[in-house]
């Protein structure tokens, strides 16, 4: 019997499909249907008979949940296990499902803090800084600087996230026999620490730019108490609400940030 193997073009198609893993998200199976859809090119290669293909596909339609950006590693590893089973190794559905869960859980636990809690707000912060550091427009008409914030935000986020998406399936397939080494090689905790430090640096830069924009030497600042309050209160509100919010909800940086912005906007509108 000739061995059947997953090909490079199968891995490429699976990579493109893994980006859409949450398009079929359901409360009962979470990413299960998206996972089966992404794995289907490999299953078609390994199981040309419709009965075997249907059986293998049904196995992967069960409940599955991990961080979507890191899902490719599990998809590639599952393809490798299916390849070994198709070539006669005694691997049953329960073993494959157990393997998927054992790899998906730590990827979710490490990926959520990195991509949702740390990288996403840092990318937005760098987008704001991108606008703040550009000189103002010197002509009448649309200010194209407004395009800088979303562009910098998307580029920053995807500079970190896109390599995990592009190479996840291939690395998962190659490292299916060494899941522990695979998780360690991703260095997700180190990435989270580095991005958090970059966010602290960016926050300091933003506060400095805001402080420099206050003209403490102007006559209006010195004699108009209303202007002093209007300038300083948003900063004080932001510091107090941000500190208290992060103490209460340490994993909700984005929501706390939105609360700070809302409080500052309400104050500015009332003043």
N, C-alpha and C positions, 0 to 999 in steps of 0.2 A: 504494500500500500504506500502510495506516494504521500509524503508529508505536505500538508497545506499550510501556507504562511500568509500572514497579513502583510500587504505590500506598502511601500512608501506612499503611493497615491491614496490608499485607503486611510492611512494616518492623516494625510493632508485634508481629506474630506471630513474626517472625524473632527479635526481641529476647527474647521469652519463651522461645523454643526454645533460644537461645544459652546460657541458664543451665544447660541440661541437656546441654551438648556432651560432657561426659565420662561420661554415662550409658551410652554405647555404646563405651567405650574398649576397644581391643584391642591386643595387642602388635604385630600386623602393620601396622595402619593407624592406630594411636593414636586421634586424635579424628576420623578421616576420616568414619566413619559419622555421628557426631554433627554434623559440619559439613554433610554433605549433608542431614540431617534438618532442620537449622536453615534451610538455604537453600531448601528445597523449596517454601515458599509463593511465593517470587519465580519459581522455575522454572515452577511451574504457571501463573502469570500470563503468562509470556513464551512458553511453549511449550504451547499447548493440545493439539497433536497428541501422541498417546501415544508415537510413535516418537521424535520430537524430545525430548520430556520424558525418555524413558529414556536417550537418548544423553547429554543434559546432566547428568542425575543420576549416571550412571556415571562421568563425568569427575571429579565431586567426591567420589566414594567412595574415592579414592586416599589415600595416606598424607598426614596433616596433623597438625601439632603446634605449638602456641603456648601462651602463658599463658591459661588458661580465662577469666579475668576480662576479658582484652583481646581475646578471640576475635571479639567482635562487630564490631570494626573491619575485620577481614579478611572476615567474612561480608557486611557491607554493601558493601565494595569489590568483592567477587566478584559480587554481585548487579548492581552497576552495569556491570561488564564483560559479563556475560551479557545485560543489556539492550541494550548497544551491539551485541553480536553478533546478537541477535535482530532488530535493525533494519538488518542488512545490512553492518555493518563487518567487515573481514577479520581476525577474531580467532579463532585456533584453540585447541584444548585445551591444547597445550603452552605457549602464551603465558599463558593463564589460570593454569595450574599454576605457572609460573615467577613470576608476579606474586604469587600467594598465598604462596609460599615466601619471596620477598624481603621481604614485609611481616611474615610470621609470625615469622621468625627474630629480628629486632631487638625485636619486641614481647615475645618470650619472654626475650631477654637482659636487657631492662630491667624486665620485669614480675616475674620470679622474685626478684631482690634486694629489690624494693619490697614485694611482697605476702607472700612466704614468709619471707624472711630478716629483714626489718625490721618491717613492719606487724603481722604475726601475734604475735610476742613482745611488742611494745609494747602491743597491745590487751589481752593477758593481764596484763601488768604494771599497766595502768591499772585492770583489774578487781580485782586484789589491793589496789591503793591505795584503790579505792572502799570496800572492806570496812574497811580499816585506818583510814580517816578518819571512819567512822560511829561514834557512841557505842554502847557496849554495851547490850544489852537489860536492862531493869530489872524484868522480870517473868518468871515461870516459864512455860515453854512453848517452842514452836519459835522459833528465832532466824531471822527472815526475812531477815537480812542475807546469808545464804548465797546468796540470789537475786541480790544486787547484782553479784557477780563475773561470772557468765555474761552478765548483761544489759549491763553496761558493756563487757565484752569484745566482744560481738556488735555493739553500737551503735558502738563505736569503729572496729572493722574495716569495717563496712558504710558508715560515714560517708565513708570514702575509696573503698572498692571499688564501692559501689552506683552512683554516677554513671557510672563507666566501663561498667558493665553496661547501664544504662538508655539511654545515649546513644551507645554504641559503634556499633551497626548504622547508625543514621541518619548519624552523622558519617563513617563509613567509606564509605557510599554517596555522600555529598556530596563527599568528598575523594578519590575513587578516582583522579582524574587528577593528584593532587598528593600522592603517598604520602610524600615527604620532608617536605613542609610539615605533613602530618598527624602524623607521628612527632614532629616538633619541637614542635608545638602541645600535645601531651599533657604535656610537661615531666615525664616520669617520673623522670629523674635528679634534678631539683629536689625532687620529691615525696619521693624516697628520702632525700635529705639532710635535709629538714625533719622527716620522721618519725624519722630516726635521732637528731636533736637532741632531739626530744620524748622519745624513749626514754632518752637520757642524763639528762635532767632528771627523769624518773620514777624511774629507778634511784637517783639521788641522794636523791630524796625518800623512797624506801622504806628505804634504808640509814639515813637520819636518823631515821625513825620507829622502826626497830628499835633504834638506839642510845639513843633517848630512853626506850624501854621498859625499859632496864636501870637498875636502881636502885643506882647506885654508892655511894650514901650509907647504904645499909641495913647493919645489923649482920651480916646473913647474907652480904652481899657482902664485907664486910671480913674476916670470920673463917672463912668456909667456902670452902676452896680448891676443893672439888669443884664448888660452885655457880659459881665464877668460870670454871672450865674449861668447864663445861656451857654457860655463856652465851656465851663468847667463841669457842670452837672452831668452831661452825658458821659464824660470820662469817669467821674466818680460812680455814677450808676452802673456803668459797664464793669468797673472793677469789683464793686460790691456784689452785684448780681452774678457775675461770672465766678467769683470766688465761692459764694454760697451755693450756687447751682452745681459747680463741679464737686464740691464737698458732699452734696446730697446725692448727686447722680454722676459719679466719676466716669461712667461709660457713655454719657449722653452729651458729648461736647458740641455736636451740631445743634441739638435742641436748645442747649443753654445759650449758645451763640445767637440763635434766632430770638430767644427771649431778651437778650441784651439789646439787640437791634430794635425789637418792638418797644422796649421801655424807652430807649433813646428817642425813637420816632414819636412816641406819645408825648414825651416832654417837649421836644422841639415844636410839635404842632400846638401844644397848649401855650407855650411861651410866644 
